[in-house]
Amino acid sequence: MLPIINPSVLIRALDRWDFLWKAAMDLIPITQRIWLGVANNSHELSMLARRIIVVNMTKEATQSRYLQRVVSYSFADLHQFIRQYRYLDKQVE
């Protein structure tokens, strides 16, 4: 069983992860970044993870089909989640 983790700890870890990926990407020439795959989108992935954590801390989390643990084989639920919560500015302390 996993321990309960304070959301602010996760946010700090994501901030550090994002900082390290940006620093690593700056060392790679732009012409070589095409071969990196998912690493090209590391900033976007950290922003999505942050948004999931922040939304999970609100009452609105129950309204998102993406966060209801329902199996889906399309990106429609993820797309709806991003559109619905892209401007949610709740700060984690």
Secondary structure by P-SEA (a helix, b strand, c coil): ccccccaaaaaaaaaaaaaaaaaaaaacccccccccccccaaaaaaaaaaaaaaaaacccccccccccccccccaaaaaaaaaaccccccccc
